Amino acid sequence: MTRVYNFSPGPAMLPEPVLRQAQAELLDWRGTGMSVMEMSHRSEAFRSIASSAEATLRELMAIPEHYRVLFLQGGATGQFAAVPLNLTGDGGRADYVDTGQWSKKAIAEGRRYLEVNVVASTAATGYSSVPPQSEWHLDPAAAYLHYTPNETIGGLEFHWVPEIGDTPLVADMSSSILSRPLDVGRFGVIYAGAQKNIGPAGLTVVIVRDDLIDNVNSRAPGVLDYKRQADADSMYNTPPAMAWYVAGLVFDWVKAQGGLASLAERNQRKAHILYSAIDSSDFYENPIDPECRSWMNVPFILAEKALETTFLEKAEEAGLVALKGHRSVGGMRASIYNAMPEEGVVALATFMKDFEERHG
Ligand SMILES: *Cc1c(COP(=O)(O)O)cnc(C)c1O
């Protein structure tokens, strides 16, 4: 068996010990004689899996008591609709920051349910920086402000949290949750599709302040209704049980790594290795303002576009896979979430140097 260094933006690498534990428990979860995939979600066994995953996540992120943690389906894309439906009742207004492809999608979906005010957009400059908050045009009547702390496609990250007074702050943290410590108390809603930093696809984690769950749109689908889901412990309907279980194993793994503070150090170090490799050469380039470069997704282009295919082929031969950039931006992108070991990043930086020596 050969495991590669997988730089996929998502679904992404999972920690090997997590996969091994899931494998060991696959046929018989702790003496139950069945797989988690085969268990009733109402069983005592699954209830213990579910509540222990939530407890560990709460501990890791220091989630305050007055927040609910929901384990849902529908991805971050489902939340693009769920957020307006839950936070603005039968209609209203909200502020959105536009920093790239994922904010654009959230805005487009939001517009189906409410009046969207785009407080700032860096589209005109190719989304290469985060707009400073001093330039935002906030709507005093906004029910919330939505932003995307890490733009997975562009490789752009907010290294600060907006300060917007009493307006609830809503964050799509699909590609940055668990990458560093966070003051959850500053947010109204945090949501994330699992397949980047949490676990397998099919699970969506929503962390919502409990005063925000009681104003749902009367036509909202029940499965997207925070209150119904919260009242049912995220089991209003059958939850993505297997993905929830594996997420729990990932949370245990994060804890075993020393928690978010130690992962943050490691993540910053990993990103630094790659950005240094890019900046120290004329052969590679990253277009993002150095102040706003993502720790999780590192896009780069080659000076000679014609070499892209060769680069990807040779990288793959060296066990460095899924480096192709998003179809909308081209070039390369290395996604280096929590589960990507530092050795994988070093291997990529070394490969890049060798490739440049051969072809530069
Ligand atoms: C991947 C991603 C999404 C889309 O997630 P789905 O689970 O496929 O809906 C949304 N926002 C961000 C920031 C992402 O990285």
Ligand as a Chemical Component Dictionary entry (heavy atoms), coordinates in Angstrom:
data_LIG
# 
_chem_comp.id                   LIG 
_chem_comp.type                 NON-POLYMER 
_chem_comp.pdbx_formal_charge   0 
_chem_comp.three_letter_code    LIG 
# 
loop_
_chem_comp_atom.comp_id 
_chem_comp_atom.atom_id 
_chem_comp_atom.alt_atom_id 
_chem_comp_atom.type_symbol 
_chem_comp_atom.charge 
_chem_comp_atom.model_Cartn_x 
_chem_comp_atom.model_Cartn_y 
_chem_comp_atom.model_Cartn_z 
_chem_comp_atom.pdbx_ordinal 
LIG C1 C1 C 0 -15.822 23.806 -0.146 1  
LIG C2 C2 C 0 -16.440 25.088 0.259  2  
LIG C3 C3 C 0 -17.815 25.333 0.117  3  
LIG C4 C4 C 0 -18.755 24.326 -0.505 4  
LIG O1 O1 O 0 -19.004 23.311 0.356  5  
LIG P1 P1 P 0 -20.091 22.161 0.016  6  
LIG O2 O2 O 0 -19.993 21.313 1.226  7  
LIG O3 O3 O 0 -19.647 21.496 -1.241 8  
LIG O4 O4 O 0 -21.402 22.805 -0.135 9  
LIG C5 C5 C 0 -18.321 26.537 0.541  10 
LIG N1 N1 N 0 -17.528 27.477 1.075  11 
LIG C6 C6 C 0 -16.199 27.284 1.225  12 
LIG C7 C7 C 0 -15.366 28.367 1.833  13 
LIG C8 C8 C 0 -15.619 26.094 0.813  14 
LIG O5 O5 O 0 -14.299 25.906 0.954  15 
# 
loop_
_chem_comp_bond.comp_id 
_chem_comp_bond.atom_id_1 
_chem_comp_bond.atom_id_2 
_chem_comp_bond.value_order 
_chem_comp_bond.pdbx_ordinal 
LIG C1 C2 SING 1  
LIG C2 C3 SING 2  
LIG C2 C8 DOUB 3  
LIG C3 C4 SING 4  
LIG C3 C5 DOUB 5  
LIG C4 O1 SING 6  
LIG O1 P1 SING 7  
LIG P1 O2 DOUB 8  
LIG P1 O3 SING 9  
LIG P1 O4 SING 10 
LIG C5 N1 SING 11 
LIG N1 C6 DOUB 12 
LIG C6 C7 SING 13 
LIG C6 C8 SING 14 
LIG C8 O5 SING 15 
# 
